[in-house]
Amino acid sequence: MFTPKHPLHLTPVGLVLIPILVASVLTGGLGFAIGLSGRWAVVSQAPLLITAILIYAATLFFLGRSGIATIRGLEHRAHIDPLTGLPNRHALHEDIQFLARGEDEVALAMIDLDSFKQVNDHYGHGVGDQLIALCGEVLREVCGKEARCYRLGGDEFAAVMGGKVAGTILEGICRALLDKLGTPLTLGPRHIAVGASIGLARSTADSRIPSSEMLRRADVAMDMSKRGGKMRCTWFNESFDRRRERVREIEDEIRTGIAAGEFHLAYQPLVDAQDKRIVAVEALLRWNRGPDRDPLTPNIFIPVAEDSGLINPLGVWVLRQAVCDAGRWGDITLSVNISAAQLRNAEFPIKLGEVLEETGFPPHRLELEVTETCLVLDPVVAERTLDVIRSFGVRIVLDDFGTGYASIGFLRRFRFEKLKLDRSLVELAGVDDGSRAMMISSIALARALDMGVTAEGVETEEQAELVRLAGADQIQGWLYHRAVPATEIDRLIARQNDTDAKAKDGKAA
């Protein structure tokens, strides 16, 4: 049905006055309006009165139909996403509520695109809108007639269906969608890779839940899919809520811990592969939570700090404290880990520059370690940030090399000064020929690209000899040193300096 772009809006008074005005004109204008007297006058005006009444009725009918059409058009637009033509969040709530009236299971899938922000940043919002529209078509095609699909806003979509085995069928649909999105989508001359993370929730006749709660559960499950590696489906589990509550508690404790000075640094020395002298130290964050609380390792509290944004003040504190400690260790290099969240923060290079200027720490003695995951998540922003950091004279190290999918092109693009071989690669190299060949080829690749190489996680003399023969420059691991407080590094450096001085005096003699 056609809906005017600019529908006529009339008040109830207007609906009455317009037909009367028309009737006044048709019945002789002013003479009729002031009320002519006499029976003959009334009879002579009868045809005009009938005509006026008919016009009045027709006008009311037309305006009524026009108003109904306008209302229907507005209702339609209120339920449809204009970019994709899919039903929107409001329609989803209504459909869930309608399906929940029956006795069958209702299943809901929340679908979030994994790399949409990078597409917007790299190609612009125009291409981003085209991608959203194309993903809507893909979702509509996969759902077919079995499930109804929706766009909820941004890069979020949804699908819902009811039936005795709705959950099983919807999960199959979602896995088919992941297969489709696993292949780059074609937009004109561009081939854009964009995956998805999916959360699933269900409501049964025995346990009906409101539509808002279904959306919340599916959203929680979708978040778990992202945390679990993306490109996967996850069903909601009540343990997810307990985990989220624990995460919120840890987040509050981190805030309190920063204010109370509970965090401190430990340093693990790196030795020269040939003479075993300490040539660098890596700063490692530790949290002293006190004797009455369970200890938390960095792999637990660091992700919480990243998600909450607390990694930014915490990371700046680590940098400042580390360079202050390392300032008294002569020419020893300092390595500090930075996270993906810090790389995405436009303020990080500014804060880094401020720390270097305030402390006077030589930039060439500072190495920032990043993982491949940090760079893959947002390569454009990461590359821009790393370029600024390098302009200070700071060196960039790729940590945990051998666990991801870094290609030669990837290594060339980011121009690392050093690679750190992951401990798993070092461990397996001693017992597996394939891993040994991979380790040797990795070191040869680093050499060809003019990068230094550190082997971490070395715990035996056999491992140390293996990485030494393969060409590693530095070795890090419990075989030589564990992570210790700054005061212990003072002692180790002092002892090394004494040994060096005695050796020099011996040669002079």
C-alpha atoms as one frame of an Amber mdcrd trajectory, in Angstrom:
protein
   0.000   0.000   0.000   1.352   3.426  -0.907   2.275   5.621   2.035   2.825
   9.373   1.519   6.336  10.524   2.306   4.886  13.511   4.147   1.425  12.440
   5.422  -1.203  15.135   6.124  -1.644  15.669   9.854  -5.133  17.026  10.857
  -6.644  17.627  14.254 -10.202  16.382  15.026 -11.438  19.990  14.629  -9.912
  20.105  11.176 -11.687  16.884  10.169 -15.046  18.620  10.872 -14.348  22.117
   9.598 -13.052  21.175   6.155 -16.223  19.299   4.994 -18.460  22.049   6.426
 -16.483  24.656   4.543 -16.904  22.670   1.342 -20.630  22.305   2.013 -20.984
  26.068   2.584 -19.529  26.822  -0.823 -21.729  24.291  -2.617 -24.970  25.480
  -0.964 -24.724  29.067  -2.005 -21.949  30.346   0.212 -22.977  33.110   2.552
 -26.748  32.744   1.977 -26.704  29.163   3.225 -24.261  29.923   6.012 -26.498
  32.592   7.601 -29.564  30.327   7.357 -32.188  31.162   4.685 -35.819  31.090
   5.909 -38.826  29.513   4.311 -39.841  26.039   3.273 -39.319  26.681  -0.433
 -35.731  27.749   0.246 -35.069  24.498   2.151 -36.608  22.355  -0.568 -34.745
  24.156  -3.310 -31.485  23.590  -1.495 -32.112  19.834  -0.848 -29.937  18.520
  -3.724 -27.076  20.674  -2.596 -27.501  19.485   0.989 -27.371  15.856  -0.117
 -24.286  16.587  -2.203 -22.632  18.280   0.747 -23.431  15.356   3.011 -22.005
  12.902   0.471 -18.868  14.982   0.070 -18.558  15.187   3.835 -18.868  11.405
   4.157 -16.410  10.822   1.312 -13.942  13.247   2.852 -14.154  11.502   6.205
 -13.673   8.122   4.479 -10.647   9.357   2.523  -9.045  10.950   5.562  -9.733
   7.846   7.610  -8.098   5.567   5.054  -5.191   7.975   4.678  -4.718   8.055
   8.455  -4.832   4.269   8.708  -2.285   3.974   5.889  -0.059   6.494   7.612
  -0.270   4.613  10.912   0.469   1.304   9.196   3.436   2.853   7.403   4.811
   4.212  10.651   4.317   0.862  12.364   6.127  -0.853   9.494   9.057   1.535
   9.703   9.182   1.107  13.486   9.712  -2.641  13.049  12.160  -2.677  10.099
  15.859  -1.863   9.937  16.258   0.590   7.017  19.757  -0.559   6.001  19.098
  -4.299   5.628  15.312  -4.456   5.404  15.348  -7.011   8.225  13.052  -6.804
  11.261  14.628  -4.906  14.166  14.981  -5.373  17.926  11.405  -4.243  18.613
  10.071  -6.845  16.200  12.297  -9.506  17.783  10.809  -8.902  21.241   7.285
  -9.149  19.858   8.054 -12.354  17.940   9.613 -14.033  20.984   6.605 -13.109
  23.075   4.257 -14.493  20.397   6.188 -17.786  20.086   6.304 -18.142  23.877
   2.484 -18.429  23.975   2.741 -21.921  22.522   3.980 -25.140  24.061   7.099
 -25.501  21.900  10.663 -24.512  22.551  11.799 -21.022  21.519  15.461 -20.635
  20.503  17.373 -17.405  19.985  20.780 -16.722  18.415  22.714 -13.478  18.881
  25.240 -12.923  16.086  28.062 -10.384  16.332  30.505  -9.763  13.482  34.111
 -10.218  14.619  36.073  -7.779  12.462  33.567  -5.071  11.594  35.365  -2.250
  13.437  38.531  -2.918  11.447  36.521  -2.746   8.197  35.124   0.650   9.181
  38.559   1.917  10.185  40.255   0.634   7.037  37.651   1.215   4.309  35.297
   3.792   5.823  31.688   3.685   7.016  30.278   3.581   3.478  31.892   0.205
   2.841  30.933  -0.806   6.372  27.265  -0.167   5.580  27.564  -2.203   2.386
  29.082  -5.047   4.375  26.249  -4.928   6.920  23.686  -5.095   4.114  25.524
  -8.028   2.505  25.746  -9.893   5.824  22.007  -9.360   6.216  21.456 -11.032
   2.834  23.709 -13.940   3.822  21.822 -14.384   7.103  18.458 -14.224   5.332
  19.644 -16.859   2.838  20.938 -19.213   5.534  17.818 -18.883   7.700  15.510
 -19.520   4.739  11.983 -20.319   5.853  13.021 -22.134   9.033  14.045 -19.154
  11.163  13.375 -15.427  11.123  16.394 -13.109  11.156  16.840  -9.579  12.499
  19.320  -6.738  12.652  19.601  -5.314  16.148  21.929  -2.413  15.333  25.616
  -1.857  14.628  27.142  -5.203  13.665  24.671  -7.267  15.714  22.135  -9.626
  14.171  19.777 -12.225  15.592  17.737 -15.241  14.537  14.792 -16.858  16.305
  12.566 -19.851  15.767  10.070 -22.004  17.621   9.374 -25.736  17.494   9.978
 -29.000  19.306  13.644 -29.101  18.269  14.096 -25.402  17.575  17.422 -25.208
  19.416  18.988 -28.041  17.435  17.845 -26.639  14.098  18.901 -23.088  14.956
  22.361 -24.257  16.028  22.738 -25.991  12.667  21.716 -22.772  10.904  24.299
 -20.833  12.911  27.063 -23.274  12.015  26.118 -22.952   8.350  26.349 -19.165
   8.768  29.842 -19.478  10.252  30.887 -21.570   7.244  29.574 -18.846   4.917
  31.357 -16.074   6.825  34.554 -18.120   6.963  35.065 -17.205   3.307  35.832
 -13.546   2.427  32.766 -11.652   1.195  32.943  -9.839  -2.132  32.117  -6.124
  -2.223  32.949  -4.813  -5.683  36.711  -5.131  -6.118  37.228  -5.938  -2.426
  37.284  -9.322  -0.722  36.632  -8.721   2.968  37.066 -11.377   5.632  34.621
 -10.992   8.498  33.764 -13.775  10.917  31.129 -13.968  13.630  30.677 -15.017
  17.247  27.301 -16.506  18.152  25.498 -16.971  21.461  22.454 -19.224  21.827
  19.686 -19.292  24.430  16.412 -21.172  24.723  13.073 -20.939  26.499  10.887
 -24.002  27.038   7.278 -24.499  28.078   8.503 -25.756  31.469  10.753 -22.748
  31.968   9.494 -19.652  30.182  11.618 -16.514  30.472  10.908 -12.952  29.244
  12.217 -11.882  25.862  14.601  -9.382  27.509  16.155 -12.190  29.576  16.526
 -14.374  26.498  18.413 -11.580  24.753  20.625 -11.070  27.795  21.482 -14.767
  27.998  22.218 -15.010  24.293  24.393 -11.898  24.555  26.353 -13.407  27.465
  26.855 -16.621  25.486  27.988 -14.611  22.461  30.569 -12.849  24.622  31.869
 -16.243  25.733  32.200 -17.239  22.068  34.395 -14.190  21.499  36.515 -14.981
  24.530  36.817 -18.584  23.403  38.435 -17.691  20.089  35.578 -16.313  17.935
  33.969 -18.016  14.902  32.030 -20.358  17.159  28.596 -21.007  18.700  28.086
 -21.174  22.465  24.946 -22.095  24.385  24.155 -20.084  27.499  25.099 -21.757
  30.766  24.229 -20.467  34.229  27.906 -20.723  35.173  28.516 -17.816  32.760
  26.602 -15.498  35.091  28.686 -16.650  38.062  31.819 -16.040  36.047  30.675
 -12.538  35.059  29.931 -11.765  38.695  33.418 -12.936  39.650  34.907 -10.793
  36.887  33.093  -7.745  38.274  34.468  -8.522  41.732  38.020  -8.801  40.381
  37.560  -5.527  38.518  36.576  -3.765  41.754  39.511  -5.385  43.558  41.930
  -4.190  40.866  40.743  -0.602  41.380  41.234  -0.958  45.112  44.594  -2.665
  44.594  45.915   0.155  42.384  44.934   2.741  44.994  46.403   0.658  47.846
  49.710  -0.023  46.062  49.227  -3.819  46.045  50.875  -4.329  42.641  54.612
  -4.803  42.277  57.129  -5.906  39.652  59.414  -8.888  39.409  62.205  -9.146
  36.842  63.453 -12.222  34.996  66.971 -11.896  33.553  67.850 -12.866  29.960
  71.383 -14.116  29.365  73.671 -13.995  26.355  73.506 -17.359  24.602  77.317
 -17.601  24.380  78.807 -16.239  27.618  75.654 -16.464  29.829  76.011 -12.886
  31.085  72.824 -10.996  31.993  72.064  -8.656  29.076  68.384  -7.857  29.652
  65.508  -8.206  32.128  61.792  -8.634  31.530  59.395  -6.816  33.861  56.579
  -9.054  35.109  53.546  -7.717  36.965  52.601  -9.338  40.275  49.660  -8.686
  42.611  50.215  -8.946  46.355  46.637  -9.440  47.567  47.541 -10.194  51.152
  47.420 -13.427  53.201  43.633 -13.466  53.634  42.845 -13.539  49.890  43.473
 -16.154  47.215  46.389 -15.341  44.881  45.565 -14.366  41.311  48.027 -14.945
  38.472  48.481 -12.392  35.663  46.672 -14.620  33.154  43.534 -14.118  35.306
  43.628 -10.451  36.289  45.275  -8.991  33.168  42.330  -9.909  30.832  39.909
  -8.364  33.349  42.012  -5.207  33.436  42.051  -5.109  29.623  38.277  -5.481
  29.284  37.557  -2.846  31.928  40.087  -0.312  30.660  42.047  -0.508  33.931
  45.028  -1.805  31.952  45.708   1.783  30.854  46.526   3.299  34.289  48.031
  -0.012  35.398  50.201  -0.202  32.276  51.500   3.341  32.731  52.396   2.524
  36.347  54.293  -0.594  35.182  56.255   1.438  32.626  57.190   4.171  35.088
  58.169   1.761  37.853  60.155  -0.472  35.499  62.237   2.315  33.963  62.874
   3.777  37.419  64.207   0.407  38.619  66.187  -0.306  35.434  67.767   3.151
  35.455  70.381   1.891  37.928  71.332  -1.258  36.003  73.836   0.212  33.598
  73.430  -0.855  29.973  71.005  -3.710  30.730  68.016  -3.740  28.351  64.519
  -3.557  29.856  61.582  -5.464  28.304  57.974  -4.554  29.155  54.852  -6.323
  27.843  52.041  -4.229  26.383  48.537  -5.466  25.625  46.197  -5.087  22.673
  44.082  -2.639  24.686  47.117  -0.403  25.233  47.963  -0.468  21.525  44.408
   0.585  20.675  44.587   3.475  23.130  45.637   6.632  21.282  46.937   8.064
  24.567  49.471   5.262  25.112  52.320   6.663  22.950  51.821  10.060  24.601
  52.050   8.522  28.084  55.124   6.534  27.022  56.826   9.692  25.798  55.996
  11.454  29.075  57.482   8.607  31.131  60.709   8.579  29.104  61.041  12.350
  29.381  60.277  12.504  33.112  62.637   9.661  34.061  65.398  10.328  31.522
  65.535   6.614  30.687  67.427   5.964  27.401  64.799   4.838  24.811  67.249
   2.471  23.085  67.391   0.395  26.290  63.626  -0.157  26.291  61.917  -2.991
  24.448  58.133  -3.316  24.276  56.876  -6.865  23.792  53.656  -7.431  21.824
  51.927 -10.666  20.856  50.689 -11.522  17.393  47.097 -11.397  18.674  47.543
  -7.723  19.610  48.440  -6.889  16.024  45.929  -9.090  14.201  42.967  -7.647
  16.138  43.486  -4.162  14.712  46.525  -4.070  12.403  45.963  -0.566  11.030
  45.801   1.090  14.452  48.596  -1.131  15.801  50.942  -0.247  12.946  50.272
   3.452  13.413  50.926   3.228  17.171  54.119   1.203  16.735  55.457   3.743
  14.227  55.044   6.495  16.830  56.740   4.356  19.487  59.686   3.629  17.189
  60.118   7.347  16.558  61.099   7.645  20.246  63.904   5.120  19.685  62.106
   2.273  21.517  62.494  -1.259  20.096  59.550  -3.591  19.336  59.677  -7.331
  20.092  57.242 -10.005  18.864  56.498 -12.246  21.838  55.377 -15.909  21.806
  56.485 -16.476  18.204  55.587 -19.961  16.963  52.086 -20.143  18.460  50.202
 -18.079  15.839  50.063 -17.634  12.100  52.662 -14.928  11.452  53.778 -14.936
   7.808  56.830 -13.402   6.196  54.609 -10.547   5.002  53.392 -10.044   8.563
  56.981  -9.851   9.874  57.999  -7.468   7.102  55.035  -5.193   7.712  55.698
  -4.654  11.409  59.533  -4.711  11.211  60.247  -6.199  14.633  63.692  -5.780
  16.104  63.491  -9.142  17.877  61.516 -12.401  17.989  60.936 -14.372  21.180
  60.439 -18.077  20.506  57.568 -19.454  22.569  58.448 -21.930  25.307  56.248
 -24.622  23.720  58.370 -24.540  20.563  61.553 -24.850  22.629  60.156 -27.730
  24.703  58.956 -29.715  21.692  62.155 -29.095  19.716  64.008 -31.445  22.068
  61.674 -34.390  21.464  60.075 -33.830  18.049  61.903 -33.557  14.726  59.184
 -31.416  13.145  59.237 -28.918  16.016  63.026 -28.835  15.892  62.944 -28.054
  12.177  60.322 -25.340  12.805  62.457 -23.745  15.509  65.586 -23.756  13.333
  63.715 -22.317  10.342  62.163 -19.613  12.573  65.584 -18.508  13.744  66.903
 -18.549  10.154  63.918 -16.406   9.068  64.591 -13.901  11.844  68.228 -13.714
  10.808  67.243 -13.086   7.180  65.000 -10.196   8.307  67.749  -8.766  10.550
  65.959  -9.588  13.814  67.445 -10.748  17.071  66.182 -13.997  18.625  65.432
 -14.893  22.242  64.483 -18.429  23.291  62.230 -18.381  26.349  61.186 -21.165
  28.688  64.588 -22.887  28.656  64.786 -25.227  31.660  67.459 -27.823  30.787
  71.025 -27.791  29.535  69.931 -29.815  26.501  67.403 -27.148  25.523  69.979
 -24.416  26.048  72.536 -26.176  23.849  69.901 -26.785  21.163  68.809 -23.133
  20.873  72.413 -21.971  21.101  73.447 -24.152  18.165  70.362 -23.044  16.237
  71.543 -19.423  16.474  69.568 -17.796  19.294  71.138 -14.607  20.694  69.605
 -14.665  24.159  68.147 -17.290  26.481  65.451 -16.810  29.102  64.327 -19.494
  31.513  64.555 -21.138  34.902  67.781 -22.875  33.941  69.575 -19.581  34.568
  67.250 -17.239  36.465  63.721 -17.054  37.834  61.719 -13.836  38.227  63.024
 -11.944  41.281  62.471  -8.550  42.965  64.394  -5.487  41.806  66.693  -5.678
  44.840  67.834  -9.150  43.744  68.584  -7.818  40.265  70.728  -5.154  41.973
  72.719  -7.922  43.616  73.064 -10.003  40.429  74.220  -7.007  38.387  76.687
  -5.969  41.089  78.151  -9.479  41.220  78.392  -9.625  37.423  80.135  -6.245
  37.352  82.634  -7.447  39.990  83.336 -10.570  37.955  83.844  -8.484  34.809
  86.203  -6.124  36.669  88.279  -9.011  38.043  88.507 -10.591  34.590  89.617
  -7.275  33.129  92.226  -6.810  35.859  93.472 -10.368  35.269  93.945  -9.690
  31.574  95.722  -6.420  32.332  98.098  -8.209  34.666
